[in-house]
């Protein structure tokens, strides 16, 4: 793997890259129904070849400092993805997103990973704000987002088409000035 960063004794991150496409594609294929409940993109990952292309694009985004998307490794096993899907240097903001395999739910994986990315944004990247959005009704994501300190900023109507269903997004943000460093 190109790059691996340890978050804690259980969690680490690796840059999205074509070399891990088969493993992540297997998770996405197996959990298509679960992921499709809240996400529009899993249906577009119809082959390892497409996944490799997507992950190559993510590497290019990292090289251009426009994104930072990583695979999550829990106890040595790939289990999901988290990162900055969009970085805006002129506004000093980043938009974070994530997904996690259903079998890894309830272990604090996303909470700790999002906390890491917030800390990285403010301490290492000198950003001023991190934003995140979730579909209205996605209560598990809402709880995580609120528990790590994001503040609800509003609702965007008709924000996404999730397999024929138009959903609204709840938008959250956390400012560097409001951030309280979590103890992890």
Secondary structure as UniProt FT lines:
FT   STRAND          4..6
FT   STRAND          11..15
FT   HELIX           18..20
FT   HELIX           21..30
FT   HELIX           32..36
FT   TURN            37..38
FT   HELIX           41..44
FT   HELIX           48..63
FT   TURN            64..65
FT   STRAND          68..74
FT   TURN            75..76
FT   STRAND          77..88
FT   TURN            89..92
FT   STRAND          93..100
FT   HELIX           102..104
FT   TURN            105..106
FT   HELIX           109..119
FT   HELIX           120..124
FT   STRAND          129..135
FT   TURN            136..137
FT   HELIX           139..147
FT   TURN            148..149
FT   STRAND          151..162
FT   TURN            163..164
FT   STRAND          165..175
FT   HELIX           176..178
//
